[in-house]
Amino acid sequence: MIEYVPGLSGVPVSKTKVSYLDGQKGILEYRGLRIETLAEKGNFIETAFLLLFGKLPDRIELERFSADVRAHRKIKFRIIDLIKCLPENGHPMDALQAAVAALGMFYPTRGDVRNPENQYWSAVRLIAKLPTIVAAEARIRRGDEQISPRDDLSHAENFLYMLTGRVPEKLMADILDTALILHAEHTMNASTFSGMVTASTLADPYTVVSSAVGTLKGPLHGGANEEVLDMLQEIGSVQKVRPYLQDKIARKEKIMGLGHREYKVKDPRGVILQGLSKRLFDRYGASVLYPVLQEVERVAEELLSEKKVHPNVDFYSGIVYQKMGIEADLFTPIFAMARVVGWLAHWIEQVQDNHLFRPVDIYEGKREMEYVPLEKRD
Ligand code: COA
């Protein structure tokens, strides 16, 4: 008798050296380095190198990797044309998925996906081009021309520049850079698993990433940050928080931004993002929705902490991005711009010692049925 585990909860699907999570203690490490340390001392490009290649880069490695990513930010005009053909009210995650899948046609991974040179350049291209796609789509749908990337700007600066046409203040870019570090990797989550299933067929990395983008879109995964903001707007005021949460809980509905399959304490990334939101609010003024968010956390602690349901990363990321002037439906694409690193790190690991994912299901349907001719069916 094979045991069925819904959602594969707790079932190991791979061995990895990429990241470590202790959900009871609220610990997350990338390649053995605590997320708090990386958020304080590192930057996103350095973190990407660490996750992909297993060690912090030395000066020469970092300069080369950073220069390669900067040099590959441009996207082909045909990708821009493709984005222009998409409906302007479509979700940017769908546009991102389509554009990433199309990228693979421009850079076919000829030969071996296990070749380190192929892996390096695919990773460089994907990390470099995702922000350009996201920013281009955001502008094109509102009728503006896309802005070409600038290779003299940092990863976060360049993204905000391509989105708004203005080079952001350092604080703004630093906060986005830290948010990207926090979202870059998170052990065996749904989108990483989806990417790994695709990777296990030895499909090219663009197909791997487009699978993962599709999975990240769902509201139970990356899409939650957008929904948190919708929820705060719907609640509208501090006084309405308690009845709103009580009603949701009574109807057994999930409150967005709370709970996590692994964390049984407050998500350590949420703790860091909360600190970042304070820095942003000190500089640019508090968000009107912040008191509502704080009240949701306070009341949820009261009502749900017994079930070990606490704020997750998505609880705070929305309010941070909103203060940066970013539209809500770009929150998940920004998550993808960061998580592409984790997907690629697991892709590299997967193909090194590949085993095609082919689980089983437990059949519960009818068997040995007779074919009834059409005229005799009612
Ligand atoms: N709001 C209210 N109750 C919640 C909750 C939430 N967000 N998350 C979990 N719970 C409750 C469940 O109702 C369940 O209660 P019960 O035992 O009385 O039935 C209990 O906590 C366990 O929940 P379960 O759904 O089994 O946990 P899970 O590990 O399958 O769920 C998530 C994890 C992330 C899917 C879930 O917490 C969720 O849907 N959260 C909202 C979406 C979100 O923010 N996603 C981003 C994750 S980073």
Residues whose N, C-alpha, C, O or C-beta is under 5 A from the ligand:
A	BS01	COA	P219 L220 H221 A224 E253 K254 I255 M256 G257 L258 G259 H260 R261 K307 V309 N312 D314
